């Protein structure tokens, strides 16, 4: 017969998991040696499947930013230490740290090569791939940070929909470090985390791997959320109090008879169908009604001179004195919008040093529907 007692090895593992389960970020380990694994294999597999089902939304979001097709696939998923991740690697990498909130806690980290970051920023700004800089500057790092923010936000939205809980992602903090350098990565070499490695292919100019690191606290939180929606809640057993003093599995004779016997009308009581009076349509005289109830509701009125579309590169080149050409011709009527809906057109006039709009045309229902 199998013993129900825990072995000393199992007790030590539980104690280590209890000591490390509340880590909120990439904190240093307790000692300088390699720790035993703290992420349960079941949790790791559940998180991998959940991320795999939501990573397509991140690829779609990044594709919009890069103006091309992007494919992202999971190349690996395993528990690692910092020493294991950095072993044998050289060159500079960009770290993007994202604070999480809601159902997931701690700091999520994206790690990508400097060259990959430069290419992503160049694609976002519509630059020629042959004229990209050799080193990542602040402008490019800011652009990549926004790409990471949009990617992880779309993943968080997918996770939130799966576990029915709120998942928050803060804007990332980015910095460049060396794989084999002495810079402070903000972690101990022996601390453990879940390492998801991705392969990305973008617009035919980018094919590379990058890494997504999750602390144990986020892994356990996500696994608990997954189990809470996939495992059915236990059905409470009926008690004597809830069954009116009858134990489960038995039915009192009087109660069973009352449940199946139809109720007959009392003797001498006439039974007849309900008669409803005929409803008459009510006509509201013109000028009367409840319009007065909404007369004091404020409405936002906007006069739109024109619109235009610009690339990120053109927006970044804006400076005092720059001129942007709009989609309206000189002298063409401006649009008058109420709460964002086009209702009229007019011409700009000046009244006592203030701009004003003289309404020249009320937009019809059909045109309003086309413009909205």
C-alpha positions in Angstrom: 0.0 0.0 0.0 1.3 3.4 -0.9 2.2 5.6 2.1 0.5 9.0 2.5 3.6 10.4 4.2 5.7 13.0 2.4 9.4 12.2 1.8 12.1 14.6 3.0 12.7 15.6 -0.6 9.1 16.5 -1.2 9.0 18.5 2.1 12.1 20.5 1.0 10.6 21.2 -2.4 7.4 22.5 -0.8 9.4 24.7 1.5 11.4 26.1 -1.4 8.2 26.8 -3.4 6.6 28.5 -0.4 9.6 30.7 0.1 9.9 31.7 -3.6 6.2 31.8 -4.6 5.6 35.4 -3.7 8.4 36.9 -5.8 7.0 40.0 -7.5 9.9 40.6 -9.9 13.3 39.4 -10.9 14.8 39.4 -7.4 18.2 37.9 -6.5 18.2 34.4 -5.1 19.0 33.5 -1.5 22.4 32.0 -2.4 24.9 31.8 -5.2 24.0 28.2 -6.2 21.6 26.8 -8.8 18.2 26.6 -7.2 15.8 23.7 -7.7 12.9 24.5 -10.0 10.1 26.5 -8.4 7.5 26.5 -11.3 5.3 23.4 -11.4 5.2 21.5 -14.7 1.4 21.7 -14.9 1.6 25.5 -14.4 4.3 25.8 -17.1 2.2 23.9 -19.7 -1.0 25.8 -19.0 0.8 29.1 -19.4 2.4 28.0 -22.6 -0.9 27.0 -24.1 -2.5 30.2 -23.0 0.2 32.4 -24.5 0.2 30.3 -27.7 -3.5 31.0 -28.1 -3.1 34.8 -27.7 0.2 35.4 -29.4 -1.5 35.8 -32.8 -3.1 39.0 -31.6 0.3 40.4 -30.7 1.5 39.5 -34.2 -1.5 41.3 -35.8 -0.9 44.4 -33.6 2.8 44.5 -34.5 1.9 44.0 -38.2 -0.2 47.1 -38.1 2.7 49.1 -36.6 5.2 47.7 -39.2 2.8 48.0 -42.1 3.3 44.4 -43.2 2.7 40.8 -42.3 4.2 39.6 -39.0 4.3 36.0 -37.8 5.3 35.1 -34.2 5.6 31.5 -33.0 6.7 30.0 -29.7 10.1 28.3 -30.1 10.6 27.2 -26.5 9.1 27.4 -23.0 11.1 26.4 -20.0 12.2 27.5 -16.5 15.6 29.1 -16.6 18.0 31.0 -14.4 19.8 34.2 -15.4 23.1 32.4 -15.6 21.5 29.8 -18.0 20.0 32.5 -20.2 23.2 34.5 -20.6 25.6 31.7 -20.9 27.6 31.8 -24.1 25.8 34.9 -25.5 27.6 38.1 -26.6 26.5 41.4 -28.0 24.1 44.1 -26.9 20.4 43.5 -26.1 17.5 45.7 -25.3 15.6 45.0 -22.1 12.0 46.2 -21.9 10.6 45.8 -18.4 6.8 45.9 -18.0 5.1 46.1 -14.6 2.0 43.9 -14.4 -1.2 44.3 -12.3 -4.5 42.7 -11.7 -4.5 38.9 -11.9 -0.8 38.9 -12.8 1.8 40.5 -10.6 5.5 41.3 -10.9 7.7 42.5 -13.8 7.5 40.9 -17.3 10.6 41.4 -19.4 11.1 41.3 -23.2 14.7 40.7 -24.3 15.7 41.3 -28.0 19.0 42.0 -29.8 20.0 45.5 -30.6 19.8 44.8 -34.3 16.3 43.5 -34.1 15.2 46.6 -32.1 16.7 48.9 -34.8 14.9 47.0 -37.6 11.6 47.2 -35.8 12.0 50.9 -35.2 13.0 51.5 -38.8 9.9 49.6 -40.1 7.7 51.6 -37.8 9.1 54.9 -39.1 9.0 53.8 -42.8 12.8 54.1 -43.2 15.0 52.5 -45.9 16.4 49.2 -44.4 19.8 50.0 -46.0 20.2 53.3 -44.2 19.5 52.2 -40.6 22.0 53.2 -37.9 24.5 50.8 -36.4 23.5 51.6 -32.8 20.2 52.1 -31.1 19.5 55.7 -30.1 16.8 57.1 -27.8 14.4 57.8 -30.6 14.6 54.2 -31.9 14.4 52.8 -28.3 11.2 54.8 -27.7 9.6 53.5 -30.9 10.5 49.9 -29.9 9.1 50.5 -26.4 5.8 51.5 -27.9 5.8 48.3 -30.1 6.4 46.2 -27.0 3.6 48.1 -25.2 1.1 47.4 -27.9 2.1 43.7 -28.3 1.9 42.9 -24.6 -1.3 44.9 -24.2 -3.0 42.8 -26.9 -1.7 39.6 -25.1 -3.1 40.9 -21.8 -6.4 41.5 -23.4 -6.5 37.9 -24.7 -5.5 36.5 -21.3 -8.0 38.6 -19.5 -10.8 37.2 -21.8 -9.7 33.7 -21.1 -9.4 33.8 -17.3 -12.3 36.4 -16.8 -10.1 38.6 -14.7 -8.4 42.0 -15.2 -4.8 42.0 -16.4 -2.9 45.3 -16.6 0.3 46.1 -18.4 2.2 49.3 -17.7 4.3 51.1 -20.4 7.7 49.5 -20.6 11.0 50.9 -19.4 13.8 50.2 -21.9 17.6 50.1 -21.6 20.6 48.6 -23.5 22.9 46.1 -21.8 25.5 43.5 -22.8 24.9 39.8 -22.6 28.3 39.2 -21.2 28.9 42.6 -19.6 29.0 43.8 -16.0 25.8 46.0 -16.2 23.2 45.5 -13.6 20.3 43.5 -15.1 18.3 44.0 -12.0 18.4 40.3 -11.0 20.5 37.7 -9.3 22.3 35.1 -11.4 20.5 32.3 -9.5 17.0 33.6 -9.6 14.5 31.5 -11.6 11.8 32.5 -14.1 9.8 31.2 -17.0 11.5 31.8 -20.3 9.3 31.9 -23.5 11.4 32.2 -26.7 9.6 33.5 -29.8 10.6 33.4 -33.4 9.5 36.4 -35.4 9.3 36.9 -39.1 8.3 40.4 -40.3 7.8 41.8 -43.8 10.6 39.7 -45.3 13.4 41.7 -43.6 13.3 40.3 -40.1 13.7 36.7 -39.0 15.1 36.4 -35.4 14.4 35.1 -31.9 13.5 37.1 -28.8 12.6 36.2 -25.3 9.7 36.9 -22.9 10.5 36.4 -19.2 7.8 35.9 -16.5 8.5 35.7 -12.8 7.1 32.7 -10.8 4.4 34.9 -9.2 2.9 35.8 -12.6 3.1 32.1 -13.8 1.3 30.8 -10.7 -1.3 33.6 -10.9 -2.0 32.9 -14.6 -2.2 29.2 -13.9 -4.7 29.7 -11.1 -6.8 31.9 -13.3 -6.9 29.3 -16.1 -7.9 26.5 -13.6 -10.6 28.7 -12.1 -12.5 28.8 -15.5 -11.6 25.3 -16.8 -12.4 23.3 -13.7 -16.1 23.1 -12.7 -17.1 24.3 -9.3 -18.1 21.4 -6.9 -21.8 21.0 -6.5 -22.8 21.3 -2.8 -24.4 18.2 -1.4 -28.0 18.6 -0.2 -28.5 18.6 3.6 -31.4 17.8 5.8 -32.0 21.5 6.3 -32.2 22.2 2.5 -34.5 19.1 1.9 -37.0 19.9 4.6 -35.8 17.3 7.0 -35.5 14.5 4.4 -32.1 12.9 3.9 -30.6 12.8 0.4 -31.7 9.8 -1.7 -35.2 9.5 -0.1 -38.4 11.3 -0.8 -41.2 11.7 1.7 -44.4 10.1 0.5 -46.5 13.2 1.2 -44.0 15.4 -0.6 -43.9 13.1 -3.7 -47.6 13.0 -4.0 -47.9 16.8 -3.8 -45.3 17.1 -6.5 -47.1 15.0 -9.1 -50.8 15.5 -8.2 -52.5 18.3 -10.1 -54.2 21.0 -8.2 -58.0 20.9 -8.8 -60.1 24.1 -8.4 -62.3 24.3 -5.3 -65.9 23.2 -5.7 -68.3 25.9 -6.7 -65.5 28.3 -8.1 -66.0 29.4 -11.7 -62.9 29.3 -13.9 -62.9 31.6 -16.9 -60.1 33.1 -19.1 -58.8 36.6 -18.4 -60.3 39.3 -20.6 -57.9 42.3 -21.5 -59.2 45.5 -22.8 -58.4 46.6 -26.3 -55.4 49.0 -26.4 -55.9 52.2 -28.4 -53.0 53.9 -30.2 -52.2 57.3 -28.6 -51.5 60.3 -30.9 -49.2 63.0 -29.5 -50.1 66.4 -31.0 -47.3 68.1 -32.9 -45.2 70.3 -30.6 -46.0 68.3 -27.5 -44.1 65.3 -26.0 -41.1 64.8 -23.8 -38.4 66.8 -25.8 -38.4 69.3 -22.9 -36.7 66.6 -20.7 -33.5 66.6 -22.8 -33.3 70.3 -23.7 -30.6 70.9 -21.1 -28.4 68.0 -22.1 -25.0 69.5 -23.1 -23.6 68.5 -26.6 -20.1 68.9 -27.9 -20.0 70.9 -31.1 -16.8 70.7 -33.2 -15.9 72.6 -36.3 -13.4 70.6 -38.5 -11.2 72.4 -40.9 -9.8 69.3 -42.5 -7.9 66.1 -42.0 -4.7 64.4 -43.3 -2.7 61.2 -42.7 1.0 61.1 -41.9 3.7 58.4 -41.4 5.4 58.2 -38.1 8.6 59.5 -39.8 6.7 62.6 -40.9 5.2 63.2 -37.5 8.6 63.0 -35.9 10.0 65.5 -38.4 7.4 68.2 -37.3 8.9 71.4 -35.9 7.7 74.9 -35.3 7.0 76.5 -38.7 6.1 73.2 -40.4 3.1 73.3 -42.7 0.6 70.4 -43.1 -1.6 70.2 -46.1 -5.2 69.2 -45.4 -7.8 67.3 -47.5 -10.0 70.4 -48.1 -9.6 73.1 -50.7 -9.4 76.8 -50.0 -12.9 78.2 -49.6 -14.5 74.8 -49.2 -17.1 74.6 -46.5 -16.0 73.3 -43.1 -17.8 70.5 -41.3 -19.9 71.0 -38.2 -20.0 68.0 -35.9 -22.2 67.4 -32.8 -20.8 64.7 -30.6 -18.6 63.5 -33.5 -21.5 63.2 -36.0 -21.7 65.4 -39.1 -24.8 67.6 -39.1 -24.0 70.7 -41.1 -21.6 72.6 -43.3 -20.6 76.2 -43.0 -18.1 78.9 -43.7 -15.7 80.5 -41.3 -16.3 84.2 -40.4 -14.9 86.6 -37.9 -17.1 88.4 -35.3 -15.4 90.9 -33.0 -12.0 89.3 -33.3 -13.4 85.8 -32.7 -13.8 83.0 -35.2 -17.4 81.9 -35.9 -19.1 79.6 -38.4 -22.0 80.6 -40.6 -24.1 77.5 -41.3 -24.7 77.2 -45.0 -26.2 73.7 -45.3 -27.8 71.1 -43.1 -26.6 67.6 -43.9 -29.3 65.1 -44.9 -29.8 61.7 -43.3 -28.2 59.8 -46.1 -25.1 61.9 -46.3 -24.8 61.8 -42.5 -24.9 58.0 -42.5 -22.2 57.8 -45.2 -19.9 60.2 -43.3 -20.3 58.5 -39.9 
